[in-house]
């Protein structure tokens, strides 16, 4: 392939990726989950160094980058989900999250079009970005899996049986049928464990209200909207695929890899064969203008 043809293909890929980030969402999910996945990027420099066989190789430098992912959930009779968009960034700060959230808003993911809530971990930058784009009207549900994991980390002094008992009682708080019942169960949990496990109780009580906002949602399956576990499983699948690559030589290469894997997963979840999805990708490439 000549240099001109190669550059044309690069331009075509960039055009396809830009379109993927701009295409309006024809069906807005009631719930969106946000999370990040870290990858390795390796860049090549002009300088050279000798390898173990005395061969000259370009010097390379590795760094970490994060792929911020937005997963849409429809917890109705179809129980479907789809990756809506992603953003590759150097870190999970407000500016990076804001680019992703702003793009989703511009593509139609709004309260007036059907969005009810988002589910997230405790990342401060994401919270700031959501507050800036959506304001206080949007329900932000903190992931209860992360909350319970933090509680578990604070009771390391207990033996296996004691820790299991504490965590079973903590998990039971979120099995309440209403927000008021959950608060009452939290009070009972504190009375039972505060004397011996004060740090675990304090961690559980901290920002507890943000972990029970899913009770205010209507028509949504509780297990779907109160945790980011589905998105974390998605990220593990992405990480498994990317681990085979080892690292990426450029942000553009990482972007293409993410796009292909997102297309594959969305096709899998929508019961579309990978042959159909890959054929569509090939047609997009052929029909795009450099």
C-alpha positions as a printed Julia matrix, in Angstrom:
290×3 Matrix{Float64}:
   0.0     0.0    0.0
   1.43    3.39  -1.04
   1.76    6.34   1.31
  -1.11    8.18  -0.35
  -3.44    5.17  -0.09
  -2.37    4.65   3.54
  -3.11    8.29   4.41
  -6.47    8.04   2.66
  -7.38    5.0    4.77
  -6.35    6.87   7.93
  -8.55    9.81   6.93
 -11.45    7.45   6.21
 -11.1     5.79   9.61
 -10.99    9.16  11.35
 -14.14   10.23   9.47
 -15.95    7.04  10.55
 -14.89    7.51  14.17
 -15.99   11.14  14.19
 -19.37   10.11  12.82
 -19.68    7.41  15.51
 -19.16   10.13  18.15
 -21.69   12.5   16.53
 -24.55   10.26  15.45
 -27.78   11.16  17.31
 -29.21    8.54  19.65
 -32.54    7.56  18.16
 -33.53    5.73  21.35
 -32.49    7.3   24.65
 -31.91    4.89  27.56
 -33.51    5.71  30.92
 -30.27    4.87  32.73
 -26.62    5.44  31.78
 -23.66    3.92  33.63
 -20.2     5.55  33.57
 -16.84    3.97  34.29
 -13.23    4.0   33.06
 -10.8     1.34  31.84
  -7.01    1.87  31.82
  -4.8     0.83  28.89
  -1.11    1.14  27.94
   0.14    3.44  25.2
   3.69    3.12  23.85
   5.17    5.94  21.77
   8.29    5.8   19.6
  11.02    8.47  19.71
  13.69    9.55  17.23
  16.54    8.33  19.41
  17.99    4.82  19.19
  19.29    2.26  21.64
  20.81   -1.19  21.26
  18.93   -4.32  22.25
  20.48   -7.48  23.73
  21.69   -8.5   20.26
  23.32   -5.11  19.64
  20.64   -4.14  17.14
  19.57   -0.49  16.99
  15.97    0.09  17.98
  13.92    3.24  18.3
  13.55    4.33  21.88
  10.04    3.86  23.22
   8.22    5.32  26.14
   5.1     3.87  27.73
   2.29    5.65  29.51
  -1.16    4.86  30.78
  -4.39    6.17  29.29
  -7.99    5.72  30.29
 -11.02    4.9   28.16
 -14.11    6.52  29.68
 -17.19    4.48  28.78
 -20.92    5.28  28.81
 -23.28    2.28  28.82
 -26.99    2.77  28.2
 -29.55    0.49  29.92
 -33.13   -0.27  29.03
 -34.57   -2.3   31.93
 -37.87   -3.15  30.3
 -39.12   -6.41  28.89
 -36.12   -6.56  26.54
 -33.46   -5.94  29.21
 -31.07   -4.55  26.63
 -27.93   -2.46  26.91
 -25.55   -0.72  24.53
 -22.3     1.25  24.71
 -23.33    4.77  23.76
 -19.97    6.5   23.52
 -16.42    6.6   24.86
 -13.57    9.05  25.37
  -9.83    8.33  25.48
  -7.99   10.58  27.95
  -4.83   10.87  30.01
  -6.75   10.87  33.31
 -10.23   10.79  34.81
 -10.55   14.52  35.46
 -13.51   16.83  34.99
 -12.37   18.04  31.55
 -12.17   14.5   30.14
 -15.51   13.42  31.58
 -17.09   16.69  30.44
 -16.15   16.0   26.82
 -17.93   12.64  26.97
 -20.99   13.89  28.88
 -21.35   16.98  26.68
 -21.22   14.83  23.55
 -23.95   12.54  24.91
 -26.12   15.55  25.69
 -25.59   16.93  22.16
 -26.56   13.52  20.74
 -29.9    13.64  22.51
 -29.32   11.9   25.86
 -31.36   14.36  27.92
 -33.94   14.34  30.7
 -36.63   15.6   28.33
 -35.97   12.75  25.89
 -36.17    9.89  28.4
 -33.04    9.87  30.58
 -33.93    9.25  34.23
 -30.68    8.64  36.07
 -27.01    7.81  35.83
 -25.05    5.25  37.85
 -21.45    6.01  38.76
 -18.67    5.38  41.25
 -17.21    8.08  43.49
 -15.06    9.79  40.83
 -15.13   13.5   41.63
 -14.39   14.65  38.07
 -17.41   12.77  36.73
 -19.68   14.23  39.39
 -18.53   17.75  38.51
 -19.05   17.13  34.79
 -22.57   15.77  35.33
 -23.5    18.7   37.58
 -22.22   21.16  34.96
 -24.02   19.56  31.98
 -27.25   18.3   33.57
 -27.6    20.28  36.79
 -29.32   19.07  39.95
 -32.4    17.64  38.21
 -30.56   14.49  37.15
 -30.61   11.58  39.62
 -27.06   10.43  40.28
 -27.02    6.94  41.78
 -23.78    5.9   43.48
 -22.8     2.3   42.88
 -23.66    0.15  45.91
 -21.07   -2.45  44.91
 -18.31    0.13  45.4
 -19.91    1.26  48.66
 -20.02   -2.3   50.07
 -16.46   -2.96  48.91
 -15.29    0.13  50.79
 -17.12   -1.08  53.9
 -15.46   -4.48  53.56
 -12.03   -2.84  53.37
 -12.63   -1.17  56.75
 -13.36   -4.35  58.72
 -10.13   -6.26  58.12
  -9.75   -6.92  61.89
 -12.62   -9.4   61.82
 -12.15  -13.1   61.13
 -13.78  -14.69  58.1
 -17.05  -15.54  59.82
 -17.36  -12.15  61.5
 -16.66  -10.28  58.27
 -19.18  -12.4   56.39
 -21.84  -11.64  59.0
 -21.14   -7.9   58.84
 -21.23   -7.83  55.03
 -24.41   -9.91  54.86
 -26.1    -7.4   57.15
 -24.72   -4.48  55.14
 -26.0    -5.98  51.88
 -29.41   -6.55  53.49
 -29.78   -2.79  53.95
 -30.1    -2.44  50.17
 -32.7    -5.2   49.99
 -35.26   -2.94  51.66
 -38.48   -2.25  49.76
 -38.29    1.53  50.26
 -35.82    4.31  51.01
 -37.25    4.82  54.51
 -36.84    1.12  55.29
 -33.25    1.23  54.02
 -32.5     4.14  56.36
 -34.0     2.23  59.29
 -31.88   -0.81  58.45
 -28.77    1.4   58.33
 -29.56    2.68  61.84
 -29.89   -0.9   63.1
 -26.62   -1.82  61.38
 -24.86    1.07  63.11
 -26.21    0.08  66.52
 -24.99   -3.48  65.98
 -21.46   -2.73  64.77
 -20.4     0.78  65.79
 -18.72   -0.25  69.05
 -16.34   -2.74  67.4
 -16.23   -1.62  63.74
 -16.56    2.15  63.87
 -14.64    2.76  60.63
 -16.82    0.34  58.67
 -19.98    1.99  60.04
 -18.71    5.5   59.3
 -17.81    4.47  55.74
 -21.27    2.98  55.24
 -23.05    6.05  56.59
 -20.96    8.5   54.54
 -23.02    9.76  51.56
 -25.47    6.88  52.1
 -28.34    8.89  50.61
 -26.56    8.91  47.25
 -26.66    5.11  47.18
 -30.45    4.8   47.62
 -31.66    7.23  44.98
 -32.78    4.34  42.8
 -35.9     4.05  44.97
 -37.16    7.22  43.29
 -37.08    5.63  39.82
 -40.18    4.13  38.29
 -40.36    1.1   36.04
 -36.71    0.13  36.51
 -35.28   -3.13  37.83
 -33.45   -2.32  41.07
 -30.54   -4.71  40.42
 -29.86   -2.95  37.12
 -29.76    0.64  38.3
 -28.07    0.48  41.71
 -24.65   -0.81  40.61
 -22.13   -0.43  37.78
 -21.41   -4.18  37.8
 -22.71   -4.65  34.25
 -20.39   -1.96  32.93
 -17.5    -3.39  34.93
 -18.11   -6.78  33.3
 -18.1    -4.98  29.95
 -14.8    -3.31  30.8
 -13.31   -6.67  31.79
 -14.27   -8.0   28.37
 -12.66   -4.98  26.69
  -9.55   -5.35  28.86
  -9.3    -9.04  27.94
  -9.32   -8.18  24.24
  -6.83   -5.33  24.63
  -4.48   -7.49  26.73
  -3.81   -9.54  23.62
  -2.46   -6.4   21.97
  -0.19   -5.62  24.9
  -0.01   -1.89  24.22
  -0.94    0.62  21.54
   1.55    2.63  19.5
  -0.69    5.71  19.11
  -3.93    7.2   20.43
  -5.41    6.73  16.94
  -4.66    3.0   17.07
  -6.31    2.74  20.48
  -9.33    4.65  19.2
  -9.79    2.27  16.27
  -9.4    -0.76  18.55
 -12.0     0.58  20.99
 -14.4     1.33  18.12
 -14.1    -2.2   16.72
 -14.64   -3.82  20.13
 -17.58   -1.53  20.92
 -19.14   -2.47  17.59
 -18.57   -6.16  18.33
 -20.13   -6.0   21.81
 -23.12   -3.96  20.68
 -23.72   -6.43  17.87
 -23.49   -9.33  20.3
 -25.96   -7.75  22.73
 -28.43   -6.89  19.95
 -28.29  -10.49  18.62
 -26.59   -9.28  15.43
 -23.95  -11.63  14.07
 -20.37  -10.39  13.99
 -20.35  -11.15  10.25
 -23.15   -8.63   9.73
 -21.46   -6.07  11.98
 -18.05   -6.45  10.33
 -19.65   -6.3    6.88
 -21.29   -3.04   7.87
 -17.92   -1.72   9.05
 -16.37   -2.63   5.71
 -19.16   -0.83   3.84
 -18.68    2.26   6.01
 -15.01    2.27   5.1
 -15.7     1.88   1.39
 -18.4     4.53   1.33
 -16.59    7.15   3.4
 -14.81   10.04   1.71
 -11.23   10.79   2.74
